[in-house]
Amino acid sequence: MSALDFLKKLPAAFDASAASGTDAVVQFAISSPAHLVIKGGAAQLVEGTAGNADVTLTMEDDDLVALLKGELNGMTAFMTGKLQLDGDMMLAQRMTSFFDASKLG
């Protein structure tokens, strides 16, 4: 499964209560760029590059999938250079809690 295909699962696994009060755009700089718009208690994945991202995650596709599945620790990925962040680092840290990993398979 490609990273983009995996990202397409995020809206269905979104936990609105965990993301309560969050309005943000998260850019995924991967082989097929996409961004997640979190607004009004919902999440929508849009293919392409956002002009107004709050945070940009740059990483290899396989590493992104492992990160979102909980198989790769975000801090470890950042410290070892597998993950580059640009923008709101606190949002990036909180983001994994916005999704029910059991629905991501």
C-alpha positions, 0 to 999 in steps of 0.5 A: 500500500502506498503512503497516499493510499494509507493517508486516504484512511485517515478521515475515517479513523479521525477522532473528533473528540481527541482533536476538539478545538483544532483547526489546522492543515497538515502537509505530508511531503512524500512521493505523492504530496497530500495535506490533511485539513482538520476543521470543525470536528472533521478531517479531509485529505486533499491531494497536492500541496497546501499553500497554508500548512500549519506543519509540514512533515517530510519523510519517506513513504514507508516511514510515514506509514510506520509512524501513523501505525504507531510502529515508529516513534515520532521523536525517534524519527525526528532525532534520527533524521527520518522525519523533518518538521517545518511549522507547528511542532506541538501540532505534529506531536499531538496529531497521532492522538487524533486518529484511532490506530485500530481503524488504520490497519 
